[in-house]
Amino acid sequence: MNILQAADILAWNLWGNDDTDYRVLRNVMLTTRCRHDCAICLQAITAGSRVRASTEAYDGACKTFYVCPTCCEAILLDQRDGDCLHIAAGKAC
């Protein structure tokens, strides 16, 4: 994954056009140190995976949402044609 692809993944709105009043504290690409679950497909992400991590604050709580490599690839497809995220994530996860 190159810098432009990472920027596209980070720019993609994780929650669509949700009007919820949440605040993004950190939005980065990183390599996981332990197991997490993907916020999109809900599948396990193994340690050592390159993922998107978005830390958000909402209603007094703070949580980090991880996006697995497969869903990150689907986000890139979605950026291209607007309809591949659900198809690619559903088949690959």
Secondary structure, 3 states (H helix, E strand, C coil): CCHHHHHHHHHCCCCCCCCCCCEEEEEEEEECCCCEEECCCCCEECCCCEEEEEEEEECCEEEEEEECHHHHHHHHHHHHHCCHHHHHHHHHC
